[in-house]
Amino acid sequence: MKSGLHRVCLLAMLLIGSADARAEFGGIGRAPTASELQAWDIDVRPDFIGLPAGKGSVAEGETIWAQQCASCHGDFGDANHVFTPLIGNTTADDIRTGRVASLKAGGSYRTTFTKVSSISTLWDYIRRAMPWDRPRSLSVDQVYAVLAYLLNLADVVPADFVLTEQSIVQVQSRMPNRDGMTRDHGLWDVKGRPDTRNTACMRNCLPGDPQVSSALPAHASGSHGDLASQNRPFGAVRGTQVGAAATPASADASATSALPSALNANGCMACHAVDSKLVGPAFAEIAKKYSGRADAESYLASRIRDGGSGVWGSVPMPPFPQLSADSVKSITKWIAQGAPR
Amino acid sequence: MDRDPRAQVRKAPENFLDPELLRSIRTRGLNEQRRRLIRGAFGAAVGALAATARAAEPDAGDPDIVNPTPWSTTLGKPVAFKPYGEPSRYEVALARRQSPGLTSVAQASVSFAPLQGMFGIITPSGLHFERHHQGWVDVDPSRHRLMINGLVGRPRVYTMDDLMRLPSVSRIHFIECGANTAMEWANVAVPTVQYTHGMLSCSEFTGVPLSVLLDDAKFERPKAKVVLAEGADGSGMTRSIAIERALDDVIVAYGMNGEMLRPENGYPLRLVVPGVQGVSWVKWLRRIEVGDQPYGTKDEVAHYVDLMPDGLLRQYTSIQEAKSVITTPSGGQKLMGPGFCNVTGLAWSGRDAIKGVDVSFDGGRNWRPARLETPVLPKALTRFNCDWTWDGKPCLLQSRATDKTGFVQPTYRQLREVRGTRSIYHNNAIQTWRVDASGEVTNVQL
């Protein structure tokens, strides 16, 4: 029931003559400025709306690639040690047909170029999120150049190609999987048609005895650590004890790990792993290399603070002057102890 | 039967007490001398227990009843000793965990929620699963903005102050990663429900309905088909969402389970897109653009595309269809022994509320309806329970959800007939747990 007050308010709104249905939100929010829109509205659609003008050559892209991209993606974009590979498993025939044949054959090896249908996606993503540890540090022309280099690696454009806001439209028609997408499914609309039609049968629903077709192989039983420690030691059930030698699955509770918290807090683990090489060397390898050095801790502290290159290959270690002395000490001490897990 | 020794109710350790001492305690109570004798006897008994089982003193009691415990005989800690409370130190087993080898770098990875030990339907915020694309960030709320632009009559910028002054709603919804259960498409790959189904959480979210903000920005109703949601993190996460969803029940949320969102879950602002896979619930939400066609973002073209047997990639698959799983007993757990067992689990559907859950103990031949616990809400986790008396024989446990649209959760066979085994996303097949004669539960497929 409408109160008298409500009627008064309604009358007041009519008298003011406001057509604004949301007048009650007065004082909340404001219009963005042109520069604000320009700063944030950077998305590029498959129809190229949003794409800024610019240009970059394959050669320019190769230079940027070697400096800023190759450490994770490999010199030729085909590495898989950090991320899934970008380049590979597409053919000249795919470029001609617009469908990547290997996807039909099971798609057991899927690279970015086997899947991507719209070139705008690559431009948009490189622009907004790359490089991995310094997103949005590339200029518009550098984004064109890096993408030109990738397109050349994928045999979509020749080595002397210059990618621009004009030429990118033609390149779209050479994307290997440009016709490889479908939206014919029921999972976009909440009222969409499901793929399957199971029934809620209650009695004698199977012809024979059910047969187990897949179980975890014995050699994989310890793959996720001791399951006893992943269940309460009291209550309705217990966790299964899996071989005492099994390594525990990493919980984010720091109590289960010898790793100094400074490693994860400061992004060190984005490039280094404990036991294997990622972008930078494994901590275990660093520990081994400097195990005999009396000044190992102070040497490593200077490398963390000031950065360096040449010791472990061509990828430079960026300087981390912002790390506190305590954080640096916790890391160097841990490495000097052999980088235990 | 090989039972976990910790699982059994053991003989009360009073039987380590000398009968003479027991009589003296009963008649004359405890004094310091008798306390010392108990402590000494207990120490000796702990050693002895390991070697031999001892005959029980007929009227001996449980030492945790008969003997005073430290917590009942000391002064407890003061209020606000921990200004922000945390779980008991005995609860360390329940933690988010990574699946070893799944990803190379933990900034673009997943941690799974420990469903095997959780109760009810609400996920404790500290156990909410994580999926980050370029690491998580802790955004300064005073510097956070939400922009609405595109096909709108008046583009808007809101501060957190603005958003938190607006009318709010609080609703309980599940969030499930589109890749939940992805590792199991072709065969069994991981041992426990934490890893098979743990990219699943459910919370009460509080915030402003997106429809309110779209109205405030005067979106262009006939032309608008899609909204693009964008995050403020390094990945600048972007996903396209159907305008019908955006105007229905989508929330621009700042609250989760009564407090602000956790940084790992998008503090101070995330999109809540009920029923739709988690990747669309953009965290650290900073921009909504209204458009007339989907945006073809990285996670709509290179990832989160479902490979079909004909080689086509399904794009913009979004809705999480009805699914359920038994959380206890489940893979990696062991029953205490034959007898009563409460079978419990979770069911959910991205299309509506759960109508019913059936449980099978013989691999899907016969089914029994489970009890649904309240609340039973649309697009929220629903807890089910089913009484069971285990006879000690091997069996195959399954649960099967039906939602209010009438859709019945499919078997692996039915799902694979349409989608093959390589599509990664949207695996909502019926899960089977095998119980062997020892009571050990393992993950199997039929």
Interface residues (C-beta under 8 A of the other chain):
Chain A: A21 R22 F25 I28 G29 R30 A31 P32 E36 L37 W40 D41 I42 D43 R45 P46 D47 H81 V82 F83 R99 V100 A101 L103 K104 A105 G106 G107 S108 R110 T112 K115 V116 S117 S118 S120 T121 D124 Y125 R128 A129 W132 P135 R136 N177 G180 M181 T182 R183 H185 G186 L187 W188 D189 V190 K191 G192 P194 D195 T196 R197 N198 T199 A200 C201 M202 R203 N204 C205 L206 D209 P210 Q211 V212 S213 S214 A215 L216 A220 S221 S223 H224 G225 L227 S229 Q230 N231 R232 P233 G235 A236 V237 R238 G239 T240 Q241 T247 A249 S250 A251 D252 A253 A255 T256 N264 G267 M269 A270 A273 L278
Chain B: D4 R6 A7 Y90 E91 V92 A93 L94 A95 R96 R97 Q98 S99 P100 G101 S104 V105 A106 Q107 A108 S111 P114 Q116 G117 H133 Q134 G135 M147 N149 R154 P155 R156 V157 Y158 D162 R165 L166 N187 V188 A189 V190 P191 T192 Q194 Y195 D215 D216 L228 E230 G234 S235 G236 T238 A242 E244 R245 D248 G275 R286 R287 E289 G291 Q293 Y295 G296 T297 K298 E300 V301 A302 V305 D306 L307 M308 D310 G311 L312 L313 R314 Q315 Y316 T317 S318 I319 E321 T328 P329 G332 Q333 K334 L335 M336 C341 N342 G350 R351 G356 D358 D362 G363 G364 R365 N366 W367 R368 L396 R400 T402 F407 V408 Q409 P410 T411 Q414 L415 E417 V418 R419 R422 H426 T432 R434 E440 V441 T442 N443 V444 Q445 L446
